[in-house]
């Protein structure tokens, strides 16, 4: 039985959008715009310091929601950075000024604050070059889950267990894809110098 006409039209509209989305390969691409850059810069500077490249967090927002402030996942994660309301409420305990998970300003601020917490936890265990990989993996899958993946990857004394490429196969497939997506968005920014 042939597919209804509306299904054929939907498929025709869907295929080009998937192809087009794949062509936005870096965080500086004009498709992503600069509507939230001020917020990514502000909170990156606040939580990670002046010299830290704020575009890592923009890339994370692209990976999370395509920078869509109204995005809501099936698990209830909300906003540009896809924060679960329970996590946002926990963050509000130390940041009572973060008023609303659905407001892009507070969504981005809370996410970068949370990234900083994860980053600090990993900084006691890992070399600097691996911190962002493990931070983003933990943001996506949870700190405990990534810690368990490290244990499954090998002996804690083994220095290779401090490398994401060694631990990644033991993490959820979605998490591996997530970290790859963020890194891919940033790879092509070298030499573009947007600040």
C-alpha positions as CSV (number, residue, x, y, z in Angstrom):
1,X,0.0,0.0,0.0
2,X,1.5,3.4,-1.0
3,X,2.4,5.9,1.7
4,X,0.0,8.8,2.2
5,X,0.9,12.0,0.4
6,X,1.5,13.9,3.7
7,X,4.1,11.2,4.7
8,X,6.0,11.6,1.4
9,X,6.0,15.4,1.8
10,X,7.2,15.1,5.4
11,X,10.0,12.8,4.3
12,X,11.0,15.2,1.5
13,X,11.2,18.0,4.0
14,X,13.0,16.0,6.6
15,X,15.8,14.7,4.4
16,X,17.1,18.1,3.3
17,X,17.0,19.4,6.9
18,X,19.1,16.5,8.1
19,X,21.6,17.1,5.3
20,X,21.7,20.8,6.0
21,X,22.2,20.3,9.7
22,X,25.2,18.2,9.0
23,X,26.8,21.0,7.0
24,X,27.0,23.3,10.0
25,X,30.3,21.8,11.1
26,X,31.7,24.4,13.5
27,X,30.6,26.5,16.3
28,X,31.3,29.8,14.4
29,X,29.1,28.9,11.5
30,X,26.6,31.7,10.8
31,X,23.7,29.3,11.1
32,X,24.2,29.3,14.9
33,X,24.2,33.1,15.1
34,X,25.4,35.1,18.1
35,X,22.2,35.6,20.1
36,X,23.5,33.9,23.2
37,X,27.3,34.5,22.7
38,X,27.2,37.3,25.3
39,X,25.9,34.8,27.9
40,X,28.3,32.1,27.0
41,X,31.2,34.6,27.3
42,X,29.9,36.1,30.6
43,X,29.4,32.8,32.4
44,X,32.5,31.1,30.9
45,X,34.6,34.0,32.2
46,X,32.8,33.9,35.6
47,X,33.3,30.2,36.2
48,X,36.4,29.3,34.2
49,X,38.4,32.5,34.0
50,X,39.3,35.0,31.3
51,X,41.5,32.8,29.2
52,X,39.0,30.0,28.8
53,X,37.5,29.6,25.3
54,X,33.8,30.2,25.8
55,X,32.9,28.6,22.5
56,X,33.2,25.1,24.2
57,X,30.0,25.9,26.0
58,X,28.3,27.2,22.9
59,X,29.3,24.0,21.2
60,X,27.8,22.1,24.2
61,X,24.5,24.1,23.7
62,X,24.5,23.2,20.0
63,X,25.0,19.6,20.9
64,X,22.3,19.7,23.6
65,X,19.5,21.6,21.8
66,X,20.8,23.3,18.6
67,X,20.6,26.5,20.8
68,X,16.8,26.2,21.0
69,X,15.6,27.9,24.2
70,X,12.3,26.1,24.1
71,X,13.7,22.6,23.7
72,X,12.3,20.0,26.1
73,X,13.6,16.4,26.1
74,X,11.5,13.3,26.8
75,X,13.2,13.1,30.2
76,X,12.2,16.6,31.0
77,X,15.5,18.4,30.4
78,X,14.9,22.0,29.4
79,X,16.3,24.8,27.4
80,X,19.4,25.5,25.5
81,X,21.6,23.5,27.8
82,X,19.0,20.8,28.5
83,X,19.0,21.0,32.3
84,X,16.8,18.7,34.3
85,X,14.6,20.8,36.6
86,X,15.8,18.8,39.7
87,X,19.5,19.7,38.8
88,X,18.5,23.3,38.3
89,X,16.8,23.4,41.7
90,X,20.0,21.9,43.3
91,X,22.1,24.6,41.5
92,X,19.7,27.3,42.8
93,X,20.6,26.4,46.4
94,X,24.0,28.0,45.9
95,X,22.9,30.4,43.2
96,X,19.5,31.7,44.3
97,X,19.6,34.4,41.7
98,X,19.2,31.8,38.9
99,X,15.5,32.3,38.7
100,X,14.1,30.2,35.9
101,X,15.4,27.1,34.0
102,X,13.4,28.2,31.0
103,X,15.1,31.6,30.8
104,X,18.2,31.3,28.5
105,X,20.3,33.4,30.8
106,X,19.8,31.2,33.8
107,X,19.8,28.0,31.8
108,X,23.2,28.8,30.4
109,X,24.6,30.2,33.7
110,X,23.4,27.1,35.6
111,X,24.9,24.7,33.0
112,X,28.3,26.4,33.0
113,X,28.3,26.5,36.8
114,X,27.5,22.7,36.7
115,X,30.2,22.1,34.1
116,X,32.7,23.9,36.5
117,X,31.7,21.6,39.4
118,X,32.3,18.5,37.2
119,X,35.5,20.0,35.8
120,X,36.8,20.5,39.4
121,X,35.9,16.9,40.4
122,X,37.8,15.5,37.4
123,X,40.8,17.9,37.9
124,X,41.8,15.8,40.9
125,X,42.0,12.7,38.8
126,X,43.0,13.6,35.3
127,X,45.5,15.5,33.2
128,X,44.3,18.9,32.0
129,X,44.1,17.8,28.3
130,X,41.3,15.3,29.3
131,X,39.2,17.5,31.6
132,X,36.7,18.8,29.0
133,X,36.1,15.3,27.6
134,X,35.3,13.9,31.0
135,X,33.3,17.0,32.0
136,X,31.1,16.9,29.0
137,X,30.7,13.1,29.3
138,X,29.6,13.5,32.9
139,X,27.2,16.3,32.0
140,X,25.6,14.0,29.6
141,X,25.7,10.7,31.5
142,X,26.4,11.6,35.1
143,X,29.6,11.7,37.0
144,X,29.1,8.3,38.7
145,X,28.4,6.6,35.4
146,X,31.6,7.9,33.8
147,X,33.5,7.0,36.9
148,X,32.2,3.4,36.6
149,X,33.2,3.5,32.9
150,X,36.8,4.4,34.0
151,X,36.8,1.4,36.4
152,X,35.6,-0.9,33.7
153,X,38.3,0.4,31.4
154,X,41.1,-0.7,33.6
155,X,43.2,-0.3,36.8
156,X,43.1,3.2,38.2
157,X,46.9,3.1,38.4
158,X,47.0,2.6,34.6
159,X,47.7,6.1,33.1
160,X,45.7,5.2,29.9
161,X,42.5,5.1,32.0
162,X,43.0,8.8,32.3
163,X,42.4,9.2,28.6
164,X,38.9,9.6,27.2
165,X,39.7,7.5,24.2
166,X,40.4,4.6,26.5
167,X,37.3,5.1,28.7
168,X,34.8,6.1,25.9
169,X,34.1,2.5,24.8
170,X,32.8,1.8,28.3
171,X,30.5,4.8,28.3
172,X,27.0,5.0,26.8
173,X,26.9,5.3,23.0
174,X,24.9,8.5,23.3
175,X,27.7,10.0,25.5
176,X,30.4,9.0,23.1
177,X,28.5,10.7,20.3
178,X,27.9,13.8,22.4
179,X,31.5,14.3,23.3
180,X,32.5,13.7,19.6
181,X,29.9,16.3,18.5
182,X,31.2,19.0,20.8
183,X,34.8,18.3,19.9
184,X,33.9,18.3,16.2
185,X,32.1,21.7,16.5
186,X,35.3,23.1,18.0
187,X,37.9,21.4,15.8
188,X,37.2,23.7,12.9
189,X,37.5,26.9,14.9
190,X,41.3,26.9,15.1
191,X,42.6,30.1,13.6
192,X,39.2,31.7,13.4
193,X,39.9,33.8,16.5
194,X,36.4,34.9,17.4
195,X,36.3,36.1,21.0
